Amino acid sequence: MNSALRLVIAGALMSVGSVSLAGSVAGGSDEALALSILKHLEVNGFRNSLRPKHYPDGTTLGQTPYRVYEKDAGAEGGYSAMDEEQSWIYSVRVMARGSQGTTICFVDQNLHGSYLFASSLLVKKNRAGHYVVVKELPTTPACTITRG
């Protein structure tokens, strides 16, 4: 009976450990996905402040001067990229994953001015390994921003 009880307790501890581990891996994978999308997101396929700069088709955010990456402190599953002068910041947070692609919240902000824009986007990886915007989605409460 004593060994049976030990097996039950060990099984329960392993189950709890698996649930905890699965939760931390899922959160980590959202962060890894957000960073990958941020680096490989094609900038010409949707409305943002980079479009007027006339980058060639297929240019990703990682191929622009905005390559100083950091994990978003205030948003779980999010990453930001800025230039070395810290004048602009672009952020991506994973909101959902599905068979049609990944829904992200993309934030585009001038750190020294008044430009601040957020959009919900459905993105999918193309054959080149870049993320492209499949659809701009309606604004949702999960992707709204206010000035702090």
N, C-alpha and C positions, 0 to 999 in steps of 0.2 A: 504493500500500500504506500509506503514511504517513497519508493522509486517511481510509482505511478504519479504521485503528487508532484514530485520533482519534474517529471516529464511534462505535466500539464503547465506548471509554472514556467518552465523553459520555453515551451511552445507559445505561451501567452507573451512572454518577453520578446521572443523573436517576432511575433506578429506586430506588437507595438513598435518594435524597432523598425520593421519593414514599412509600416505606415509613416512613421516619422521620417525615415530616409526617403521614401517616395515623395513626400511633401517637399523636402528640401531640394531634391533633384529637380522636381517640376519647377520650383521657383527659380533655381539656378539656370534651368534650360530656357526659361522666358528671358532672363537677362542675357544669356549667350545669344539667343535668337534676336533680341533687340539690338545688340551690338553688331551682329552679322548684317541685319537689315540696314542699320545706320551706315555701315561701311560700304555696302553693295547696292544701295538704293539709287536707281537711275533718277537724276534730278530734272530731266526734261519732260517727264510724263504726267506732271500734275502741277497745280498752282503752288508756287513758292517763290521766295525772294531770289533764288539763284537763276531762275529762267531768263531774266533780262541780261544776264552776263553772257549769254549765247555760247554755252558749252556745247561741244559736238554731241550728236545723238549717241546714247549709250554711256555717257559720262556718269559715274557714280559719285556719291558724296565723298567717298574715300579718295577720289582722284582730284578733289578740290582742295583749297587751303584749309578746310575745316577738318583737321585730323588730330585734334587734341581731345581724346575720348575720356569720359569719366562716367562712372555709375551714378545715376540720379539718386540723390540722397532722399528726396521727398516722394519718389514714386517707385514702388516695387516693380521689378521687371522692366526698368527703363534705363536707357543710356543716352548721353548727350555728346555732341561734337562741337567744338568751337575752333576758331582760328587762334594763332599765337598771340594776336593783339587783343584777344577777348572782346571782339566787337559784335560778333554774331554767334548765336547758339542754335543748334538744331537738335531736337530730342525725339526719340522714338520709345514708345511704351507699347508692349504687346497687350492687346485687349482680349483677343480670342483667336483660336485656331480652328480651321475647318477644312472640309474637302475642297472648297473653292479657293482657299488661300488663308492668309493670316490678316486679321484686322488689327491695325495699329492706330495709335494716336500720334500724329506728327506735329510737333510744335516748332515754330520758326520765329525767332525773336532777335531783334536788334537790341543789344545790351546798352547802347548809348543813345538810343532814340525811342520813338514811340511805336515802331512796328512790332506787332505781336499777333500771331495767327496760329490757330490750331485746326487740324482737320483729321477726321476719321478716314482712313484709307484701307482698302482691301488690296493687299500685295501678294504677288506670287513670284517664285523664282523662275527665271527663263533659262534657256539652254546655255547661255553664256555664264550662268551662275550669278546673275544680277537679279535684284528684286525690282519688279516693275509694278506700277500702280494699275490694277485691273479696273478699279472703280473708286471714285470719290463718294463717300457715304454721307448721309445726313448727319448733322451735328447731334451728338448725344451728351447726356450729362457726364458720362465717363471720359469725355474728351473736350471739356470746356475749361477755359482758363480765365483767371482774373488777375489783375495786377496786384502784387502784394505789397 
